[in-house]
Amino acid sequence: MAPIRVNCIADVAALAVHLMTNTAITGATHDIDGGQQLVPGR
């Protein structure tokens, strides 16, 4: 596999900085929604 890092950012600059400095995270989608995805029935 080629050393390609792919990530998707929905919002928030702090997450962008975190992804640029952390090489262990790749191929992930990060939802910045204040925890709304954890609310039942949503």
Phi and psi restraints in degrees (range 20) as a CNS / XPLOR table:
assign (resid 1 and name C) (resid 2 and name N)
       (resid 2 and name CA) (resid 2 and name C) 1.0 -75.1 20.0 2
assign (resid 2 and name N) (resid 2 and name CA)
       (resid 2 and name C) (resid 3 and name N) 1.0 149.7 20.0 2
assign (resid 2 and name C) (resid 3 and name N)
       (resid 3 and name CA) (resid 3 and name C) 1.0 -77.9 20.0 2
assign (resid 3 and name N) (resid 3 and name CA)
       (resid 3 and name C) (resid 4 and name N) 1.0 69.9 20.0 2
assign (resid 3 and name C) (resid 4 and name N)
       (resid 4 and name CA) (resid 4 and name C) 1.0 -108.0 20.0 2
assign (resid 4 and name N) (resid 4 and name CA)
       (resid 4 and name C) (resid 5 and name N) 1.0 130.0 20.0 2
assign (resid 4 and name C) (resid 5 and name N)
       (resid 5 and name CA) (resid 5 and name C) 1.0 -105.9 20.0 2
assign (resid 5 and name N) (resid 5 and name CA)
       (resid 5 and name C) (resid 6 and name N) 1.0 128.7 20.0 2
assign (resid 5 and name C) (resid 6 and name N)
       (resid 6 and name CA) (resid 6 and name C) 1.0 -130.5 20.0 2
assign (resid 6 and name N) (resid 6 and name CA)
       (resid 6 and name C) (resid 7 and name N) 1.0 125.8 20.0 2
assign (resid 6 and name C) (resid 7 and name N)
       (resid 7 and name CA) (resid 7 and name C) 1.0 -140.3 20.0 2
assign (resid 7 and name N) (resid 7 and name CA)
       (resid 7 and name C) (resid 8 and name N) 1.0 157.5 20.0 2
assign (resid 7 and name C) (resid 8 and name N)
       (resid 8 and name CA) (resid 8 and name C) 1.0 -121.5 20.0 2
assign (resid 8 and name N) (resid 8 and name CA)
       (resid 8 and name C) (resid 9 and name N) 1.0 129.4 20.0 2
assign (resid 8 and name C) (resid 9 and name N)
       (resid 9 and name CA) (resid 9 and name C) 1.0 -115.3 20.0 2
assign (resid 9 and name N) (resid 9 and name CA)
       (resid 9 and name C) (resid 10 and name N) 1.0 125.3 20.0 2
assign (resid 9 and name C) (resid 10 and name N)
       (resid 10 and name CA) (resid 10 and name C) 1.0 -91.9 20.0 2
assign (resid 10 and name N) (resid 10 and name CA)
       (resid 10 and name C) (resid 11 and name N) 1.0 -25.3 20.0 2
assign (resid 10 and name C) (resid 11 and name N)
       (resid 11 and name CA) (resid 11 and name C) 1.0 -175.5 20.0 2
assign (resid 11 and name N) (resid 11 and name CA)
       (resid 11 and name C) (resid 12 and name N) 1.0 167.0 20.0 2
assign (resid 11 and name C) (resid 12 and name N)
       (resid 12 and name CA) (resid 12 and name C) 1.0 77.0 20.0 2
assign (resid 12 and name N) (resid 12 and name CA)
       (resid 12 and name C) (resid 13 and name N) 1.0 117.1 20.0 2
assign (resid 12 and name C) (resid 13 and name N)
       (resid 13 and name CA) (resid 13 and name C) 1.0 -65.6 20.0 2
assign (resid 13 and name N) (resid 13 and name CA)
       (resid 13 and name C) (resid 14 and name N) 1.0 -30.4 20.0 2
assign (resid 13 and name C) (resid 14 and name N)
       (resid 14 and name CA) (resid 14 and name C) 1.0 -62.0 20.0 2
assign (resid 14 and name N) (resid 14 and name CA)
       (resid 14 and name C) (resid 15 and name N) 1.0 -36.1 20.0 2
assign (resid 14 and name C) (resid 15 and name N)
       (resid 15 and name CA) (resid 15 and name C) 1.0 -67.1 20.0 2
assign (resid 15 and name N) (resid 15 and name CA)
       (resid 15 and name C) (resid 16 and name N) 1.0 -38.3 20.0 2
assign (resid 15 and name C) (resid 16 and name N)
       (resid 16 and name CA) (resid 16 and name C) 1.0 -61.4 20.0 2
assign (resid 16 and name N) (resid 16 and name CA)
       (resid 16 and name C) (resid 17 and name N) 1.0 -43.0 20.0 2
assign (resid 16 and name C) (resid 17 and name N)
       (resid 17 and name CA) (resid 17 and name C) 1.0 -64.6 20.0 2
assign (resid 17 and name N) (resid 17 and name CA)
       (resid 17 and name C) (resid 18 and name N) 1.0 -42.3 20.0 2
assign (resid 17 and name C) (resid 18 and name N)
       (resid 18 and name CA) (resid 18 and name C) 1.0 -61.3 20.0 2
assign (resid 18 and name N) (resid 18 and name CA)
       (resid 18 and name C) (resid 19 and name N) 1.0 -43.6 20.0 2
assign (resid 18 and name C) (resid 19 and name N)
       (resid 19 and name CA) (resid 19 and name C) 1.0 -68.6 20.0 2
assign (resid 19 and name N) (resid 19 and name CA)
       (resid 19 and name C) (resid 20 and name N) 1.0 -31.1 20.0 2
assign (resid 19 and name C) (resid 20 and name N)
       (resid 20 and name CA) (resid 20 and name C) 1.0 -72.7 20.0 2
assign (resid 20 and name N) (resid 20 and name CA)
       (resid 20 and name C) (resid 21 and name N) 1.0 -27.2 20.0 2
assign (resid 20 and name C) (resid 21 and name N)
       (resid 21 and name CA) (resid 21 and name C) 1.0 -98.8 20.0 2
assign (resid 21 and name N) (resid 21 and name CA)
       (resid 21 and name C) (resid 22 and name N) 1.0 -15.1 20.0 2
assign (resid 21 and name C) (resid 22 and name N)
       (resid 22 and name CA) (resid 22 and name C) 1.0 -107.0 20.0 2
assign (resid 22 and name N) (resid 22 and name CA)
       (resid 22 and name C) (resid 23 and name N) 1.0 110.3 20.0 2
assign (resid 22 and name C) (resid 23 and name N)
       (resid 23 and name CA) (resid 23 and name C) 1.0 -85.0 20.0 2
assign (resid 23 and name N) (resid 23 and name CA)
       (resid 23 and name C) (resid 24 and name N) 1.0 -4.7 20.0 2
assign (resid 23 and name C) (resid 24 and name N)
       (resid 24 and name CA) (resid 24 and name C) 1.0 -84.1 20.0 2
assign (resid 24 and name N) (resid 24 and name CA)
       (resid 24 and name C) (resid 25 and name N) 1.0 -14.9 20.0 2
assign (resid 24 and name C) (resid 25 and name N)
       (resid 25 and name CA) (resid 25 and name C) 1.0 -97.8 20.0 2
assign (resid 25 and name N) (resid 25 and name CA)
       (resid 25 and name C) (resid 26 and name N) 1.0 125.4 20.0 2
assign (resid 25 and name C) (resid 26 and name N)
       (resid 26 and name CA) (resid 26 and name C) 1.0 -154.1 20.0 2
assign (resid 26 and name N) (resid 26 and name CA)
       (resid 26 and name C) (resid 27 and name N) 1.0 149.1 20.0 2
assign (resid 26 and name C) (resid 27 and name N)
       (resid 27 and name CA) (resid 27 and name C) 1.0 66.2 20.0 2
assign (resid 27 and name N) (resid 27 and name CA)
       (resid 27 and name C) (resid 28 and name N) 1.0 32.6 20.0 2
assign (resid 27 and name C) (resid 28 and name N)
       (resid 28 and name CA) (resid 28 and name C) 1.0 -118.5 20.0 2
assign (resid 28 and name N) (resid 28 and name CA)
       (resid 28 and name C) (resid 29 and name N) 1.0 151.3 20.0 2
assign (resid 28 and name C) (resid 29 and name N)
       (resid 29 and name CA) (resid 29 and name C) 1.0 -113.1 20.0 2
assign (resid 29 and name N) (resid 29 and name CA)
       (resid 29 and name C) (resid 30 and name N) 1.0 125.6 20.0 2
assign (resid 29 and name C) (resid 30 and name N)
       (resid 30 and name CA) (resid 30 and name C) 1.0 -111.9 20.0 2
assign (resid 30 and name N) (resid 30 and name CA)
       (resid 30 and name C) (resid 31 and name N) 1.0 115.0 20.0 2
assign (resid 30 and name C) (resid 31 and name N)
       (resid 31 and name CA) (resid 31 and name C) 1.0 -92.5 20.0 2
assign (resid 31 and name N) (resid 31 and name CA)
       (resid 31 and name C) (resid 32 and name N) 1.0 122.0 20.0 2
assign (resid 31 and name C) (resid 32 and name N)
       (resid 32 and name CA) (resid 32 and name C) 1.0 -103.1 20.0 2
assign (resid 32 and name N) (resid 32 and name CA)
       (resid 32 and name C) (resid 33 and name N) 1.0 95.4 20.0 2
assign (resid 32 and name C) (resid 33 and name N)
       (resid 33 and name CA) (resid 33 and name C) 1.0 -135.3 20.0 2
assign (resid 33 and name N) (resid 33 and name CA)
       (resid 33 and name C) (resid 34 and name N) 1.0 17.1 20.0 2
assign (resid 33 and name C) (resid 34 and name N)
       (resid 34 and name CA) (resid 34 and name C) 1.0 66.8 20.0 2
assign (resid 34 and name N) (resid 34 and name CA)
       (resid 34 and name C) (resid 35 and name N) 1.0 21.2 20.0 2
assign (resid 34 and name C) (resid 35 and name N)
       (resid 35 and name CA) (resid 35 and name C) 1.0 88.5 20.0 2
assign (resid 35 and name N) (resid 35 and name CA)
       (resid 35 and name C) (resid 36 and name N) 1.0 5.8 20.0 2
assign (resid 35 and name C) (resid 36 and name N)
       (resid 36 and name CA) (resid 36 and name C) 1.0 -62.3 20.0 2
assign (resid 36 and name N) (resid 36 and name CA)
       (resid 36 and name C) (resid 37 and name N) 1.0 -26.8 20.0 2
assign (resid 36 and name C) (resid 37 and name N)
       (resid 37 and name CA) (resid 37 and name C) 1.0 -68.4 20.0 2
assign (resid 37 and name N) (resid 37 and name CA)
       (resid 37 and name C) (resid 38 and name N) 1.0 -14.2 20.0 2
assign (resid 37 and name C) (resid 38 and name N)
       (resid 38 and name CA) (resid 38 and name C) 1.0 -89.8 20.0 2
assign (resid 38 and name N) (resid 38 and name CA)
       (resid 38 and name C) (resid 39 and name N) 1.0 -7.9 20.0 2
assign (resid 38 and name C) (resid 39 and name N)
       (resid 39 and name CA) (resid 39 and name C) 1.0 -75.6 20.0 2
assign (resid 39 and name N) (resid 39 and name CA)
       (resid 39 and name C) (resid 40 and name N) 1.0 124.5 20.0 2
assign (resid 39 and name C) (resid 40 and name N)
       (resid 40 and name CA) (resid 40 and name C) 1.0 -59.8 20.0 2
assign (resid 40 and name N) (resid 40 and name CA)
       (resid 40 and name C) (resid 41 and name N) 1.0 141.6 20.0 2
assign (resid 40 and name C) (resid 41 and name N)
       (resid 41 and name CA) (resid 41 and name C) 1.0 82.1 20.0 2
assign (resid 41 and name N) (resid 41 and name CA)
       (resid 41 and name C) (resid 42 and name N) 1.0 5.6 20.0 2
